[in-house]
């Protein structure tokens, strides 16, 4: 069984790796993250924990990307380095 903490740990690990590589940003697609951590089918009921973890890691400089052409719909473009505070729901930027 996977939890939101498992997904947050993987996201933070990816932040560290991308920062170590000198990258300025990191884009994570929910379906890809979910499959890499859980090894379960994409529409498993636990997928909500993955989406919530991705949103919980958002900062003011990040933005959501909704792509109705992908089964998981949610992709987030995170800015690096990670030093901004989490935005309020009214501050989320959509593309």
C-alpha positions as CSV (number, residue, x, y, z in Angstrom):
1,X,0.0,0.0,0.0
2,X,1.3,3.5,-0.9
3,X,0.6,6.7,1.0
4,X,0.9,10.4,0.2
5,X,4.2,10.3,2.1
6,X,5.7,7.8,-0.3
7,X,4.9,10.1,-3.2
8,X,6.2,13.2,-1.5
9,X,9.4,11.4,-0.7
10,X,9.8,10.5,-4.4
11,X,9.0,14.0,-5.5
12,X,11.6,15.5,-3.1
13,X,14.2,12.9,-4.3
14,X,13.6,14.1,-7.8
15,X,14.0,17.7,-6.8
16,X,17.3,16.9,-5.2
17,X,18.5,15.0,-8.3
18,X,17.4,17.7,-10.7
19,X,19.0,20.4,-8.5
20,X,22.3,18.5,-8.3
21,X,22.2,18.3,-12.1
22,X,21.9,22.1,-12.2
23,X,18.4,22.1,-13.7
24,X,16.1,25.2,-13.3
25,X,12.9,23.2,-13.4
26,X,11.3,19.8,-13.2
27,X,8.0,18.6,-14.7
28,X,6.3,15.7,-13.2
29,X,3.3,13.9,-14.7
30,X,1.0,12.3,-12.2
31,X,0.6,9.0,-14.1
32,X,4.4,8.5,-14.5
33,X,5.0,9.3,-10.8
34,X,2.2,7.0,-9.7
35,X,3.5,4.0,-11.7
36,X,7.0,4.5,-10.6
37,X,6.1,4.5,-6.9
38,X,3.1,2.1,-6.7
39,X,3.5,-0.3,-9.5
40,X,-0.3,-0.4,-9.6
41,X,-2.7,0.2,-12.5
42,X,-3.0,3.9,-13.4
43,X,-6.6,4.3,-12.2
44,X,-6.2,2.5,-8.9
45,X,-8.2,4.3,-6.1
46,X,-4.9,5.2,-4.4
47,X,-4.0,7.6,-7.3
48,X,-5.6,10.5,-5.3
49,X,-2.7,10.3,-2.9
50,X,-0.3,10.9,-5.7
51,X,-2.2,13.9,-7.0
52,X,-2.5,15.3,-3.5
53,X,1.3,14.8,-2.9
54,X,2.1,16.6,-6.1
55,X,-0.1,19.6,-5.2
56,X,1.2,19.6,-1.6
57,X,4.8,20.1,-2.9
58,X,3.8,23.1,-5.0
59,X,5.4,26.6,-4.4
60,X,4.5,30.0,-5.7
61,X,6.8,29.6,-8.7
62,X,5.2,26.3,-9.9
63,X,2.2,25.8,-12.1
64,X,-0.3,23.1,-12.9
65,X,-0.7,21.8,-16.5
66,X,-3.9,20.0,-17.3
67,X,-3.8,17.8,-20.3
68,X,-7.0,16.1,-21.2
69,X,-5.2,14.0,-23.7
70,X,-3.4,12.1,-20.9
71,X,-5.3,9.6,-18.6
72,X,-3.9,11.1,-15.4
73,X,-4.7,14.7,-16.4
74,X,-2.4,16.3,-13.9
75,X,1.2,17.5,-14.6
76,X,3.1,20.1,-12.5
77,X,6.0,22.2,-13.7
78,X,8.1,22.8,-10.6
79,X,10.7,25.6,-10.5
80,X,14.1,24.9,-8.9
81,X,15.7,25.5,-6.5
82,X,12.9,24.8,-4.0
83,X,12.7,27.7,-1.6
84,X,9.3,29.3,-2.2
85,X,6.3,28.8,0.1
86,X,3.3,26.7,-0.9
87,X,0.6,28.9,-2.7
88,X,-2.9,29.3,-1.5
89,X,-5.5,27.7,-3.7
90,X,-6.4,31.1,-5.2
91,X,-2.8,31.6,-6.3
92,X,-2.4,28.4,-8.4
93,X,-1.5,29.2,-12.0
94,X,-3.1,27.0,-14.6
95,X,-1.9,26.4,-18.2
